[in-house]
Amino acid sequence: MTKRRSVGLAVAILSVAAGAAMASAGEAAGDEPRAARRAGRGGAALAEYLGLTDQQKASWRALHEQRREEMKPIFEEGRALRKRLREAVAAPSPDPTAVGEATLALEAHRQKVRAEHEAFRAKREGLLDPGQKEKLKAFEAARRTLGGGGDGRRGPRPARRSPEARPVEG
């Protein structure tokens, strides 16, 4: 295989990987501010379902506000990393090393966001008594089952149709 063809193949592979990383990072980090805004809308119903006391409600709100402020710089970092990757891929002659490094940086950021989210969940659960924790786990399981996985969609996700299954126009 010639060197030029090898570089082209490497760019193609990295571009596909970069696209996948950008899409997943967008779900993980880029949509978080919208998710934070939505959290207030259903919070009252969840608080009622869990049977939170007034003190727990106040602590819950304070924890969410604290997280929102702490995550702002992390969201900005994610935007910058996604921009860096888009620019590396869109360059007239994409450098496979630059694309790969940008992809790896974005994946590391995604893992960082995931770790922050898990730490937040642990703090949030720390505010609950054992019965409330069980109710929260049941709520989250139902939410995952019904497709409300935090990506802004309601209800089950529609099945993707393969290109072969799409109607032929013409």
Summary of the structure (lengths in Angstrom):
residues: 170
radius of gyration: 20.8
end to end distance: 40.2
largest distance: 69.5
contacts: 419
relative contact order: 0.12
helix: 79%
strand: 0%
